[in-house]
């Protein structure tokens, strides 16, 4: 069973972000947000001081649960319950560090079969308990937290024992997989038979297939493999009225899509136990190259042209100038040769290419397939990049990006330890609105910083490209005002950014789901009739509101 994440932060104990091997970072952050990161100034509360409430587990319900999964798989341990009480949003982290725990699960269940999942749900319904499915606990949208006012017993159903690839159909390139498998274990099992699912979200090491499906996750290589909604073909879901089965046929005309109803449902329709997913043969060659563009607008235009072309890269990512400058500031100590090459490159960019180095933008484009395919893709994409003033800077930046792509969430803990808040908001929109959304969100974020009187930093990258549009992924950080409440001031910035999304025709979330964090903007995104349809679906499936109540709508 995978090791649980820290109760107070992201990832595993003993793994953390550090500035000590990044000589430019401390100066960069001091200049941009006025924060000294060389010394930690805050720390989480001690676990002993959390005051974890005693579980409320009626004897009859406890007996039924132990009969369902075995006594050894029913946990009322305080640490276990705290770990399963929340996800890892900045709101979750701030409140947990403050020892603010209004409601935690009364028990954590770990079923080992679909039949045991069904028995747990049946017991919960009989005794009017709340059931919240739990994958890796990596949600940053409030998708797994019990409502603070909930008085009924709350059960967290941890799916980590259902962690196997059950079968692969090589002719159809479909795999039957249990929903509790973590990303690394899934890829290891598929890779042993020569396949990959190709789904690599930032949370990959600490998230599960079922969690990806329940939140409509996207991965870093979704340009080639599709997001989880594209990848998921069949489903098994334990619901209050029985086990829902969606057959993995390539397409069907059988009324509104049941598969689509489950995707993104965040546990409100049932507990996902198994999925049939599309897989592909492991590519013979895989490479990610670094590129530079003179401006973010030039980079966006290049990505738009690539999306409209015959070329199919696996990764298309371009950072705006603030994110590019942050990326350069996180570089580790350079060798003399690196420094010389960097200065030579800067001189070339300024004198020969006419770049303003303050506006320059870093990009990564990935390629997979046979050597011949990769070569042709690189050549064709390179021509498009060149038409927009871009320049390939080789494979080294791409190798570093590939190695560090799952480390970003650790930075939030690092900054919290130094008294600053950092978070992300992501969205998607048509190509025609991309630049306008970037401009509007940037203005909204900086307007919020000015309103609070804080020195904040806001940066962005295009992370996924589609035929009709793309995802913009924003990151922001700021130290609170003197005497200000971090959580209240965070809300001002977060709400300004999210409101700018919907005001400019972008979606409230591209891949982080709704949960409770984004629910207030749902009607502006999908319209009032859309919200009523979802409400009717949830109420019709779960009239007693036993399944993860309060999420989405």
Backbone torsions as a table, in degrees:
resi	resn	phi	psi	omega
1	UNK	NA	131.0	-179.5
2	UNK	-59.8	149.7	179.7
3	UNK	-72.3	136.9	179.5
4	UNK	-69.8	151.0	176.3
5	UNK	-69.7	165.9	175.8
6	UNK	-54.3	144.3	177.6
7	UNK	-70.9	-22.3	-173.7
8	UNK	-108.8	-2.7	-175.2
9	UNK	-165.1	-169.9	-177.0
10	UNK	-84.5	144.3	168.5
11	UNK	78.3	-164.7	-173.2
12	UNK	-94.8	152.6	174.7
13	UNK	-56.6	138.8	178.1
14	UNK	89.6	-7.5	177.0
15	UNK	-112.8	125.7	-177.6
16	UNK	-154.2	160.9	175.4
17	UNK	-80.8	145.3	177.2
18	UNK	-137.7	149.8	176.4
19	UNK	-97.3	-7.9	-167.6
20	UNK	-68.4	-24.8	177.9
21	UNK	-100.3	16.1	-178.9
22	UNK	-126.7	86.9	-167.5
23	UNK	-63.0	-21.7	-177.6
24	UNK	-93.3	-12.7	-167.6
25	UNK	-69.3	-44.9	-176.9
26	UNK	-59.3	-45.1	179.3
27	UNK	-65.3	-39.4	-179.9
28	UNK	-62.0	-48.3	-177.4
29	UNK	-69.6	-35.2	177.1
30	UNK	-62.6	-40.9	-179.2
31	UNK	-71.1	-41.8	-170.7
32	UNK	-83.8	-35.7	179.7
33	UNK	-129.7	11.0	174.4
34	UNK	66.2	31.3	-174.9
35	UNK	-115.8	132.3	174.1
36	UNK	-89.5	112.6	-177.5
37	UNK	-98.4	4.2	-175.5
38	UNK	-74.9	-17.4	-178.7
39	UNK	-136.4	132.6	175.5
40	UNK	-72.3	137.1	-178.2
41	UNK	-119.0	-5.3	-178.7
42	UNK	-142.4	161.9	176.8
43	UNK	-155.1	159.1	179.4
44	UNK	-65.3	158.1	171.4
45	UNK	-60.9	156.0	173.2
46	UNK	-72.1	145.4	-179.6
47	UNK	-58.9	-35.7	-179.2
48	UNK	-62.5	-22.0	-177.4
49	UNK	-95.6	3.1	-176.8
50	UNK	-70.9	-28.6	-177.4
51	UNK	66.0	50.3	-177.9
52	UNK	-62.6	123.5	-178.1
53	UNK	-66.8	152.0	176.5
54	UNK	-65.6	146.3	-179.4
55	UNK	-69.5	146.3	173.4
56	UNK	-107.2	93.5	-175.6
57	UNK	-131.3	95.7	179.8
58	UNK	-53.4	146.8	-174.5
59	UNK	-57.7	-42.7	-178.1
60	UNK	-65.4	-39.6	177.6
61	UNK	-66.5	-43.5	178.0
62	UNK	-59.5	-42.1	178.4
63	UNK	-62.3	-42.0	-179.5
64	UNK	-65.5	-38.7	180.0
65	UNK	-69.3	-40.9	178.4
66	UNK	-65.6	-35.1	176.4
67	UNK	-68.0	-31.0	-176.8
68	UNK	-74.0	-43.9	-171.6
69	UNK	-122.3	-6.5	-174.7
70	UNK	95.0	139.9	-175.5
71	UNK	-58.2	-33.3	-177.5
72	UNK	-69.7	-12.9	-178.9
73	UNK	-110.1	17.3	172.1
74	UNK	-116.1	113.5	-174.6
75	UNK	-115.1	132.6	170.6
76	UNK	-119.3	18.3	179.3
77	UNK	-61.1	132.6	-177.2
78	UNK	-57.7	-43.7	179.8
79	UNK	-63.8	-44.4	179.0
80	UNK	-58.9	-42.9	-178.1
81	UNK	-68.6	-37.2	177.7
82	UNK	-66.9	-42.8	179.0
83	UNK	-59.0	-33.7	-177.9
84	UNK	-93.2	6.1	-175.2
85	UNK	-83.1	-25.3	-173.6
86	UNK	-149.5	169.8	171.2
87	UNK	-92.2	-144.4	-175.1
88	UNK	-129.2	35.2	172.5
89	UNK	-70.6	164.6	177.7
90	UNK	-63.1	-33.4	176.2
91	UNK	-63.4	-43.7	177.7
92	UNK	-59.7	-45.5	-175.8
93	UNK	-67.0	-43.1	-179.2
94	UNK	-62.8	-46.9	-177.2
95	UNK	-67.3	-40.2	179.3
96	UNK	-64.7	-41.6	177.6
97	UNK	-61.6	-27.9	179.5
98	UNK	-87.0	3.3	-176.3
99	UNK	63.3	34.6	178.7
100	UNK	-98.4	97.8	-177.0
101	UNK	-127.1	80.0	-177.1
102	UNK	-67.8	-30.3	-178.9
103	UNK	-153.5	128.1	174.4
104	UNK	-124.5	158.0	177.0
105	UNK	-59.1	148.9	177.9
106	UNK	-84.1	-22.1	176.2
107	UNK	-156.5	151.5	174.3
108	UNK	-113.1	123.1	-179.5
109	UNK	-107.5	141.8	177.9
110	UNK	-127.5	81.5	178.5
111	UNK	-68.2	152.4	-178.5
112	UNK	-112.9	-5.2	179.1
113	UNK	-144.5	165.1	175.7
114	UNK	-63.2	-35.7	178.6
115	UNK	-63.0	-37.7	178.0
116	UNK	-69.6	-36.0	174.9
117	UNK	-60.0	-45.8	179.7
118	UNK	-61.8	-38.6	179.3
119	UNK	-67.3	-38.3	176.8
120	UNK	-62.5	-46.8	-178.7
121	UNK	-64.4	-41.0	178.9
122	UNK	-61.1	-42.9	179.1
123	UNK	-64.6	-41.2	-179.7
124	UNK	-63.3	-42.9	180.0
125	UNK	-66.7	-40.6	-179.6
126	UNK	-62.2	-36.1	-175.7
127	UNK	-104.0	11.7	177.8
128	UNK	53.3	54.1	175.5
129	UNK	-104.1	160.5	177.0
130	UNK	-94.2	135.7	-178.6
131	UNK	-118.0	125.2	178.5
132	UNK	-123.6	110.9	177.3
133	UNK	-64.2	144.6	-177.5
134	UNK	-132.2	125.0	176.4
135	UNK	-98.4	-95.1	177.7
136	UNK	-106.5	-7.5	-179.4
137	UNK	78.6	22.0	-174.9
138	UNK	-94.6	3.4	-178.0
139	UNK	-55.6	137.9	173.9
140	UNK	-118.0	22.1	-179.2
141	UNK	-123.5	13.9	179.9
142	UNK	73.7	28.7	-172.7
143	UNK	-80.6	-13.1	-175.0
144	UNK	-124.8	8.6	-178.3
145	UNK	-85.9	133.4	174.9
146	UNK	-65.9	145.0	174.2
147	UNK	-58.5	136.7	-176.2
148	UNK	-60.0	-30.9	-175.8
149	UNK	-90.1	2.8	-175.6
150	UNK	-68.3	124.3	-179.4
151	UNK	-102.8	-13.7	179.2
152	UNK	-77.4	161.6	174.2
153	UNK	-58.8	138.7	179.8
154	UNK	-114.1	126.7	-178.8
155	UNK	-116.1	126.0	172.9
156	UNK	-95.8	121.0	-177.8
157	UNK	-101.3	98.2	-178.9
158	UNK	-81.9	121.6	-171.9
159	UNK	-95.2	12.9	-169.1
160	UNK	-67.5	-16.2	177.2
161	UNK	-79.5	-17.6	176.2
162	UNK	-93.1	84.0	-165.1
163	UNK	-132.2	29.6	-174.2
164	UNK	-117.7	148.1	164.1
165	UNK	-80.7	116.2	-172.4
166	UNK	-83.1	-36.9	-177.4
167	UNK	-166.2	151.6	174.2
168	UNK	-125.5	129.9	173.6
169	UNK	-98.4	96.9	-173.7
170	UNK	-66.1	-30.0	179.8
171	UNK	-68.0	-41.5	-179.2
172	UNK	-90.1	-10.6	-176.2
173	UNK	55.3	51.1	177.4
174	UNK	-125.5	142.8	178.7
175	UNK	-127.7	134.1	172.0
176	UNK	-89.9	125.1	-172.3
177	UNK	-136.7	136.6	174.4
178	UNK	-71.5	146.3	-167.4
179	UNK	-73.4	-19.3	-175.5
180	UNK	-87.0	4.8	-176.7
181	UNK	-73.4	134.1	176.3
182	UNK	-78.4	157.0	-176.4
183	UNK	-51.8	-53.1	-178.4
184	UNK	-61.3	-39.7	179.4
185	UNK	-67.3	-37.6	177.7
186	UNK	-61.9	-49.4	-178.1
187	UNK	-66.9	-33.2	177.7
188	UNK	-65.2	-44.3	-179.5
189	UNK	-68.1	-41.9	177.3
190	UNK	-67.1	-42.7	-177.8
191	UNK	-62.3	-31.3	178.9
192	UNK	-63.4	-21.6	178.2
193	UNK	-109.8	13.2	173.5
194	UNK	86.2	19.3	-176.8
195	UNK	-124.8	165.7	171.4
196	UNK	-143.9	148.7	171.2
197	UNK	-88.0	-24.7	175.0
198	UNK	75.2	22.0	-176.8
199	UNK	-108.4	112.1	-173.8
200	UNK	-133.7	75.9	174.0
201	UNK	-70.6	167.6	176.8
202	UNK	-54.5	-32.5	-176.2
203	UNK	-88.0	11.4	-170.4
204	UNK	-43.9	-46.2	-174.5
205	UNK	-73.2	-16.3	-175.4
206	UNK	-129.4	31.7	178.9
207	UNK	-141.8	164.3	-170.9
208	UNK	-123.4	163.9	177.9
209	UNK	-57.3	-46.1	179.8
210	UNK	-61.9	-39.0	176.9
211	UNK	-64.7	-40.5	177.9
212	UNK	-60.2	-43.6	-178.2
213	UNK	-68.1	-42.7	-176.7
214	UNK	-66.2	-19.2	-178.2
215	UNK	-118.8	6.5	-179.4
216	UNK	55.6	55.8	-176.0
217	UNK	-68.8	153.7	169.7
218	UNK	-123.2	149.5	179.7
219	UNK	-112.9	170.8	-176.3
220	UNK	-65.1	-20.9	-178.9
221	UNK	-111.5	29.2	-177.9
222	UNK	-66.5	-21.0	176.8
223	UNK	-56.6	-37.1	-177.9
224	UNK	-96.2	-45.8	-171.0
225	UNK	-92.1	-13.8	-173.0
226	UNK	84.6	163.0	174.3
227	UNK	-83.1	-177.9	-171.9
228	UNK	-65.8	-25.2	176.3
229	UNK	-67.2	-32.5	176.2
230	UNK	-76.3	-36.1	-174.0
231	UNK	-76.0	-35.5	-175.2
232	UNK	-76.8	121.0	-178.2
233	UNK	-110.9	-36.2	179.8
234	UNK	-133.0	159.2	-176.1
235	UNK	-147.4	150.8	166.2
236	UNK	-127.5	126.3	-174.9
237	UNK	-135.8	124.5	175.2
238	UNK	-80.8	118.6	-178.1
239	UNK	-118.1	171.4	178.5
240	UNK	-61.2	-19.4	-178.0
241	UNK	-111.5	12.5	179.8
242	UNK	130.5	-175.7	-177.9
243	UNK	-90.3	118.0	177.1
244	UNK	-78.6	131.7	179.8
245	UNK	-123.5	122.6	173.5
246	UNK	-110.9	116.7	-178.2
247	UNK	-71.6	145.2	-175.6
248	UNK	-85.6	49.1	177.3
249	UNK	-78.7	151.2	-173.7
250	UNK	-61.6	-33.3	173.8
251	UNK	-162.7	164.8	-177.5
252	UNK	-159.3	158.4	177.5
253	UNK	-125.9	75.9	-174.0
254	UNK	-128.2	45.6	-180.0
255	UNK	84.2	-170.5	177.1
256	UNK	-53.9	143.2	-172.4
257	UNK	-71.8	114.8	174.4
258	UNK	-65.9	-37.3	178.1
259	UNK	-57.5	-44.9	-179.2
260	UNK	-66.8	-30.5	178.1
261	UNK	-65.9	-36.4	179.8
262	UNK	-74.1	-40.3	179.4
263	UNK	-59.2	124.4	179.7
264	UNK	79.5	10.3	-174.7
265	UNK	-82.7	-8.9	170.9
266	UNK	54.7	36.7	176.0
267	UNK	81.0	5.4	-176.0
268	UNK	-84.1	-11.1	178.2
269	UNK	-109.2	-12.8	-177.9
270	UNK	154.3	-171.4	-178.1
271	UNK	-110.3	117.0	179.6
272	UNK	-71.4	124.7	-179.0
273	UNK	-109.3	-25.1	-174.8
274	UNK	-157.0	149.3	174.8
275	UNK	-138.7	147.3	168.9
276	UNK	-103.2	120.1	-172.2
277	UNK	-121.2	151.2	175.6
278	UNK	-78.6	140.0	178.2
279	UNK	-128.6	164.3	179.2
280	UNK	-132.5	156.8	174.3
281	UNK	-63.4	142.5	176.8
282	UNK	-57.7	131.7	-177.5
283	UNK	-68.2	145.8	178.0
284	UNK	-67.8	-31.8	-178.6
285	UNK	-139.1	142.3	178.5
286	UNK	-145.2	127.8	178.8
287	UNK	-147.7	146.9	173.9
288	UNK	-122.3	124.2	-178.2
289	UNK	-106.9	149.5	174.6
290	UNK	-94.0	144.7	178.5
291	UNK	-136.3	158.0	172.0
292	UNK	-121.3	143.4	174.2
293	UNK	-124.9	150.2	-177.8
294	UNK	-67.0	-30.2	179.3
295	UNK	-147.6	165.4	176.1
296	UNK	-65.9	-38.2	178.6
297	UNK	-60.0	-39.8	178.2
298	UNK	-66.1	-40.3	177.7
299	UNK	-64.0	-42.8	177.8
300	UNK	-62.6	-41.9	179.7
301	UNK	-63.2	-38.6	178.0
302	UNK	-65.4	-43.2	179.4
303	UNK	-64.1	-37.8	177.6
304	UNK	-63.3	-43.0	179.8
305	UNK	-67.6	-38.1	176.9
306	UNK	-61.4	-43.6	-178.9
307	UNK	-63.2	-29.6	-179.4
308	UNK	-88.2	-4.8	-174.7
309	UNK	-92.4	-176.1	177.2
310	UNK	-83.2	-3.0	-174.7
311	UNK	-88.5	147.0	-173.4
312	UNK	-132.1	68.5	176.3
313	UNK	-65.1	158.4	-179.6
314	UNK	-85.9	-25.4	-179.8
315	UNK	-134.4	131.0	169.3
316	UNK	-132.9	107.8	-174.8
317	UNK	-136.7	134.3	174.2
318	UNK	-142.4	130.3	-179.2
319	UNK	-93.7	148.0	172.3
320	UNK	-75.6	178.0	-174.7
321	UNK	-62.1	-43.7	178.3
322	UNK	-61.0	-40.0	179.4
323	UNK	-70.7	-34.9	176.5
324	UNK	-61.5	-44.4	179.6
325	UNK	-64.5	-38.4	175.9
326	UNK	-64.2	-41.8	179.2
327	UNK	-59.8	-44.0	178.6
328	UNK	-64.3	-34.2	-178.8
329	UNK	-71.3	-19.3	179.9
330	UNK	-92.1	4.1	178.0
331	UNK	-64.8	146.3	176.3
332	UNK	-78.4	171.5	-177.3
333	UNK	-54.6	132.4	-176.6
334	UNK	-91.5	153.1	170.2
335	UNK	-79.1	167.0	178.1
336	UNK	-58.4	-42.1	-179.8
337	UNK	-62.3	-42.8	177.9
338	UNK	-58.1	-43.3	-178.0
339	UNK	-63.8	-45.0	179.4
340	UNK	-61.2	-45.9	-179.9
341	UNK	-63.1	-39.1	-179.4
342	UNK	-64.7	-44.1	178.7
343	UNK	-65.1	-38.7	177.9
344	UNK	-64.8	-40.0	179.2
345	UNK	-65.1	-42.8	179.8
346	UNK	-61.6	-41.7	178.9
347	UNK	-63.8	-42.4	178.1
348	UNK	-61.5	-44.9	-177.8
349	UNK	-64.3	-39.2	-178.5
350	UNK	-75.1	-46.2	-172.6
351	UNK	-83.9	-41.1	-174.2
352	UNK	-94.4	-34.9	-176.3
353	UNK	-101.8	-12.6	178.6
354	UNK	73.7	24.2	-179.2
355	UNK	-73.1	141.3	161.1
356	UNK	-90.3	110.3	-172.4
357	UNK	-63.1	-21.0	176.8
358	UNK	-75.0	-20.7	-180.0
359	UNK	-103.5	-5.8	-177.6
360	UNK	-61.0	143.9	-176.0
361	UNK	-127.3	137.1	-178.8
362	UNK	-92.7	139.8	-178.2
363	UNK	-135.5	152.8	172.4
364	UNK	-128.2	132.9	176.0
365	UNK	-130.5	128.9	-176.7
366	UNK	-109.6	151.6	-178.4
367	UNK	-135.6	141.3	178.3
368	UNK	-141.7	150.1	175.1
369	UNK	137.7	-158.2	176.5
370	UNK	-68.5	158.3	178.4
371	UNK	-55.8	-38.1	-179.9
372	UNK	-66.5	-42.4	179.5
373	UNK	-64.0	-47.2	-179.2
374	UNK	-60.5	-42.1	-179.8
375	UNK	-61.8	-45.1	-179.5
376	UNK	-65.6	-40.7	179.5
377	UNK	-63.8	-45.4	179.9
378	UNK	-60.5	-40.8	-178.3
379	UNK	-66.7	-46.9	-178.5
380	UNK	-66.8	-44.5	178.4
381	UNK	-65.0	-36.8	178.3
382	UNK	-59.5	-36.8	177.8
383	UNK	-65.6	-41.0	178.6
384	UNK	-64.9	-45.5	178.4
385	UNK	-56.4	-44.7	-179.3
386	UNK	-62.1	-36.0	179.2
387	UNK	-64.9	-20.1	179.9
388	UNK	-107.4	20.6	175.6
389	UNK	79.6	10.2	-177.2
390	UNK	-82.9	164.9	-176.3
391	UNK	-143.6	130.0	175.6
392	UNK	-77.5	131.8	179.7
393	UNK	-114.5	17.3	169.7
394	UNK	96.0	-173.8	-172.7
395	UNK	-88.6	-20.2	-174.7
396	UNK	-58.6	-46.7	177.5
397	UNK	-61.6	-36.1	178.9
398	UNK	-66.6	-37.3	177.3
399	UNK	-63.6	-43.4	179.3
400	UNK	-64.5	-42.7	177.1
401	UNK	-59.3	-43.8	-178.6
402	UNK	-64.1	-36.8	-178.7
403	UNK	-73.0	-32.6	-171.2
404	UNK	-105.0	5.6	-169.5
405	UNK	-65.4	-21.3	-179.3
406	UNK	-101.0	7.6	-174.3
407	UNK	-93.4	-15.7	-171.9
408	UNK	-54.9	-43.1	-176.9
409	UNK	-58.9	-23.4	179.5
410	UNK	-64.9	-21.9	-178.0
411	UNK	-65.0	-30.9	-179.4
412	UNK	-61.7	-44.4	178.1
413	UNK	-62.4	-41.9	179.7
414	UNK	-57.9	-46.1	-179.1
415	UNK	-72.0	-37.5	175.9
416	UNK	-59.7	-37.4	177.3
417	UNK	-64.5	-16.6	-178.7
418	UNK	-113.0	13.9	171.8
419	UNK	85.0	18.1	-179.2
420	UNK	-124.3	152.2	178.1
421	UNK	-103.2	143.0	175.3
422	UNK	-143.5	141.7	-178.5
423	UNK	-157.4	179.3	-177.9
424	UNK	-132.0	153.4	169.7
425	UNK	-142.4	133.3	-178.0
426	UNK	-131.7	155.4	-173.9
427	UNK	-153.0	175.8	176.4
428	UNK	-144.1	151.3	-178.0
429	UNK	-160.8	165.5	176.2
430	UNK	-64.1	157.5	-179.7
431	UNK	-55.3	-37.5	-176.1
432	UNK	-65.1	-19.4	-178.7
433	UNK	-103.9	-1.9	-169.1
434	UNK	-59.5	-53.1	-176.7
435	UNK	-65.3	-38.9	-179.8
436	UNK	-65.1	-40.0	178.5
437	UNK	-65.0	-43.6	178.6
438	UNK	-59.2	-44.5	-179.9
439	UNK	-64.2	-45.2	-177.3
440	UNK	-66.3	-42.8	-178.3
441	UNK	-68.5	-39.7	177.1
442	UNK	-59.8	-44.7	178.8
443	UNK	-64.5	-41.7	-179.4
444	UNK	-64.0	-43.4	179.7
445	UNK	-63.0	-46.9	180.0
446	UNK	-69.0	-30.7	174.6
447	UNK	-63.7	-38.5	177.6
448	UNK	-66.7	-41.1	176.5
449	UNK	-58.8	-44.0	-178.9
450	UNK	-65.4	-40.1	178.7
451	UNK	-58.9	-39.1	-178.7
452	UNK	-82.8	-16.4	-175.7
453	UNK	72.9	34.5	-179.9
454	UNK	-117.3	158.5	176.6
455	UNK	-96.4	103.8	-175.5
456	UNK	-114.8	166.8	178.9
457	UNK	-129.0	135.1	-179.3
458	UNK	-133.3	128.9	-178.7
459	UNK	-140.9	167.0	-170.3
460	UNK	-153.3	152.6	167.7
461	UNK	-143.0	150.8	167.1
462	UNK	-79.4	124.9	-173.3
463	UNK	-114.0	-23.5	-179.4
464	UNK	-143.1	136.7	178.4
465	UNK	-114.4	144.2	177.8
466	UNK	-132.4	171.6	179.0
467	UNK	-56.4	-42.4	-171.9
468	UNK	-102.4	-9.6	-176.3
469	UNK	-177.9	-159.9	-173.6
470	UNK	-156.4	170.1	175.5
471	UNK	-102.0	132.9	169.3
472	UNK	-108.8	130.8	-173.6
473	UNK	-118.6	111.6	-176.4
474	UNK	-101.2	142.0	174.5
475	UNK	-127.0	136.7	178.8
476	UNK	-137.3	154.8	179.4
477	UNK	-150.0	146.6	177.2
478	UNK	-163.8	148.8	168.5
479	UNK	-87.1	139.0	-179.5
480	UNK	-61.4	159.7	176.1
481	UNK	-66.8	158.2	178.8
482	UNK	-56.1	122.0	-178.8
483	UNK	78.1	-1.3	-178.5
484	UNK	-78.6	155.2	177.4
485	UNK	-88.9	122.2	-174.8
486	UNK	-58.1	-44.5	-175.3
487	UNK	-68.2	-42.3	178.6
488	UNK	-64.1	-40.9	-179.2
489	UNK	-73.4	-33.9	172.8
490	UNK	-57.6	-43.2	-179.4
491	UNK	-59.3	-37.9	179.4
492	UNK	-61.1	-45.0	-178.3
493	UNK	-71.0	-48.1	-178.7
494	UNK	-59.0	-44.4	-177.9
495	UNK	-67.8	-35.7	177.6
496	UNK	-62.5	-42.5	-179.4
497	UNK	-68.4	-48.2	-179.2
498	UNK	-62.4	-39.6	-179.9
499	UNK	-65.7	-36.0	177.2
500	UNK	-64.1	-33.4	175.7
501	UNK	-57.6	-60.9	-172.4
502	UNK	-69.8	-30.2	177.8
503	UNK	-66.2	-22.8	-176.7
504	UNK	-110.7	19.9	173.0
505	UNK	79.7	15.1	176.3
506	UNK	-98.1	162.1	-179.7
507	UNK	-81.1	155.8	-177.5
508	UNK	-70.2	-23.0	176.3
509	UNK	-159.2	135.0	176.5
510	UNK	-86.1	-37.9	-176.6
511	UNK	-153.3	9.2	179.0
512	UNK	-101.0	3.2	174.9
513	UNK	73.4	-174.0	-174.8
514	UNK	-102.4	-57.1	-178.9
515	UNK	55.2	-132.9	172.5
516	UNK	-107.2	-23.8	-176.9
517	UNK	-63.3	-37.0	-172.1
518	UNK	-109.7	0.6	-172.6
519	UNK	-61.3	-30.4	-176.3
520	UNK	-66.0	-19.4	179.9
521	UNK	-100.6	2.1	-172.0
522	UNK	-61.9	-44.5	-178.0
523	UNK	-63.4	-36.8	177.7
524	UNK	-66.1	-23.8	-179.0
525	UNK	-88.1	-49.9	-171.6
526	UNK	-110.2	2.4	177.4
527	UNK	79.6	159.4	-178.4
528	UNK	-60.9	-43.2	176.4
529	UNK	-60.9	-33.5	176.8
530	UNK	-63.8	-42.2	177.6
531	UNK	-64.3	-39.8	179.4
532	UNK	-65.5	-38.3	177.4
533	UNK	-61.4	-45.7	179.1
534	UNK	-63.6	-43.4	178.8
535	UNK	-59.9	-40.6	179.0
536	UNK	-66.5	-37.7	178.2
537	UNK	-63.2	-47.3	-178.4
538	UNK	-67.3	-43.0	-178.9
539	UNK	-66.9	-37.1	-179.9
540	UNK	-69.5	-34.5	179.4
541	UNK	-79.0	-37.1	-170.5
542	UNK	-135.8	69.8	-175.2
543	UNK	-62.3	-25.3	179.1
544	UNK	-85.7	-0.5	-178.6
545	UNK	53.2	48.3	177.6
546	UNK	-92.3	-19.3	-174.5
547	UNK	-98.6	102.5	174.3
548	UNK	41.7	56.8	-174.7
549	UNK	-64.1	152.4	174.9
550	UNK	89.2	-3.6	-179.6
551	UNK	-93.7	147.2	177.5
552	UNK	72.2	-66.2	177.0
553	UNK	-129.8	NA	NA
